[in-house]
Amino acid sequence: MNDIFAEPEVLGASGEAVEPLKKVSIVVSKGSLEGVYPGLIMANGARMEGIEADLFFTFFGLHAVVKKKMNKLKVATVGNPALCVPDAMGMAMPTFLGAIPGMSAFATHMMKKEMEKLDIPPVGEFIEMIHDAGARIYGCKATVDMFHLKPEDFCPQMDKVLTVGEFYELSAGAQIIFT
């Protein structure tokens, strides 16, 4: 049996050494708790490895950098077939249960409790930590315009609001990751 936690061997398809990753540009498009954290965790991991990291928040993912919303994100329960209860040994929750009033609040509470056990910070604190580590935080101009947001609506870590074209320019040479 393979040791799934062993250090991976990093080789190309023909067995040659692979050039290490130098830059990632992560697009965060979903505004749910489970939609935002993957991008934050990947950006944090990149910075801890010395990899340049940019985060581009678009559509409802932009809520992660809006002061009034960033620490109020919820777990999406309706229609989430992968939703399970952590304390129930991974027991799957039927998707129709997500429509019951209070289920999103319950699932959010449970998820935050599990993240707390792993010392994963709340969204606002995590964004501050990632930014302090050198990651850049960008918002999507089209989304900002569509949601009628103003500069004062954003957390202080927001570096700039960009068009998609500007984001692509800044992402030159990066691996673009869409979460």
C-alpha positions in Angstrom: 0.0 0.0 0.0 1.2 3.5 -0.9 1.9 6.0 1.9 -0.5 8.7 0.8 1.2 11.2 3.2 4.8 10.6 1.8 6.6 13.5 0.1 5.6 13.5 -3.6 8.3 12.9 -6.2 8.1 15.9 -8.6 9.0 14.7 -12.1 7.7 15.6 -15.6 5.9 13.1 -17.9 9.3 11.8 -19.3 10.9 11.6 -15.8 12.9 14.9 -15.9 12.9 17.4 -13.0 10.1 19.9 -13.2 10.7 23.7 -12.9 9.3 24.8 -9.6 6.2 26.9 -9.6 6.9 30.6 -9.1 3.6 32.4 -9.3 -0.1 31.6 -8.9 -3.2 33.7 -9.7 -6.2 32.4 -7.9 -9.8 33.3 -9.0 -12.4 33.1 -6.2 -15.9 33.2 -7.6 -18.1 31.6 -5.0 -19.3 33.5 -1.9 -20.0 30.6 0.3 -17.7 29.5 3.2 -16.7 26.4 1.3 -16.2 28.5 -1.9 -13.9 31.0 -0.4 -11.6 29.0 1.8 -10.0 26.8 -0.9 -8.6 30.0 -2.6 -7.4 31.4 0.7 -5.7 28.1 1.8 -4.0 27.8 -1.6 -2.8 31.4 -1.5 -1.5 31.0 2.0 0.2 27.7 1.1 1.8 29.4 -1.9 3.2 32.3 0.2 4.5 29.9 2.8 6.4 28.1 0.0 7.8 31.4 -1.4 5.5 31.4 -4.4 4.1 34.7 -5.5 0.3 34.8 -5.1 -2.5 37.0 -6.4 -6.2 36.6 -5.4 -8.9 37.9 -7.8 -12.3 38.0 -6.3 -15.3 38.0 -8.7 -19.1 37.6 -8.5 -20.2 36.4 -5.1 -16.6 35.5 -4.2 -16.1 39.3 -3.8 -18.1 39.1 -0.6 -15.0 37.7 1.0 -13.4 41.2 0.8 -16.4 43.3 1.5 -16.1 44.5 5.2 -19.8 43.9 6.1 -20.0 40.4 4.6 -16.5 38.8 4.9 -17.1 37.3 8.3 -20.7 36.4 7.7 -20.2 33.9 4.9 -22.3 30.7 5.2 -22.1 27.1 4.0 -24.3 26.5 1.0 -26.6 23.6 2.0 -29.2 23.6 -0.8 -28.3 21.2 -3.6 -24.8 20.4 -2.1 -24.5 16.6 -2.7 -21.1 16.5 -1.0 -22.4 18.0 2.3 -21.7 15.8 5.3 -21.7 16.2 9.0 -18.2 16.1 10.4 -19.1 14.7 13.9 -21.2 12.0 12.3 -18.2 10.2 10.7 -18.8 11.8 7.4 -22.4 10.8 7.1 -23.9 12.4 4.0 -26.8 14.8 4.3 -29.6 14.4 1.8 -29.7 17.5 -0.4 -33.3 18.3 0.4 -32.4 18.8 4.1 -30.5 21.9 3.0 -33.9 23.7 2.4 -34.9 23.3 6.0 -34.8 26.7 7.9 -31.6 26.8 10.0 -29.7 24.1 8.2 -27.3 26.6 6.6 -26.6 28.2 10.0 -26.1 24.7 11.6 -23.8 23.6 8.8 -21.8 26.9 9.0 -21.5 26.5 12.8 -20.2 23.0 12.5 -17.8 23.9 9.7 -16.4 26.8 11.7 -16.0 24.6 14.7 -14.0 22.1 12.8 -11.8 24.8 11.2 -11.2 26.3 14.7 -9.9 22.9 15.8 -7.3 23.1 13.0 -6.4 26.8 13.8 -7.8 28.0 10.5 -8.6 31.7 11.0 -11.9 33.4 10.2 -12.1 34.9 6.6 -11.2 38.5 7.6 -8.2 37.4 9.7 -7.0 34.9 7.0 -7.1 37.6 4.3 -5.1 40.0 6.5 -2.6 37.2 7.2 -2.2 36.3 3.5 -1.9 39.9 2.5 0.7 40.5 5.2 2.6 37.5 3.8 2.8 39.3 0.5 -0.2 38.1 -1.5 -2.0 40.7 -3.5 -5.8 41.1 -3.3 -7.8 42.2 -6.3 -11.5 42.7 -7.0 -13.3 42.3 -10.4 -14.3 45.7 -11.8 -17.4 44.3 -13.6 -18.6 42.7 -10.3 -17.9 45.9 -8.3 -19.9 47.9 -10.8 -22.7 45.3 -10.9 -23.0 45.3 -7.1 -22.7 49.1 -6.9 -19.7 48.8 -4.4 -17.5 51.7 -3.4 -13.9 51.8 -2.2 -15.0 52.2 1.4 -17.0 48.9 1.2 -13.8 46.8 1.0 -11.4 45.6 3.6 -8.1 47.5 3.9 -6.2 44.6 2.3 -7.9 45.2 -1.1 -5.0 46.3 -3.4 -6.9 47.3 -6.4 -10.0 46.8 -8.5 -9.1 45.4 -11.9 -10.7 44.6 -15.2 -10.3 41.0 -16.4 -7.8 42.1 -19.0 -5.7 43.8 -16.3 -5.9 40.7 -14.2 -4.6 38.6 -17.2 -1.7 41.1 -17.6 -0.7 40.8 -14.0 -1.0 37.0 -14.2 1.6 36.7 -17.0 3.7 33.6 -16.3 1.4 32.5 -13.5 -0.5 29.3 -13.1 -4.2 30.5 -13.0 -6.3 28.5 -10.6 -10.1 28.9 -10.6 -11.9 27.9 -7.3 
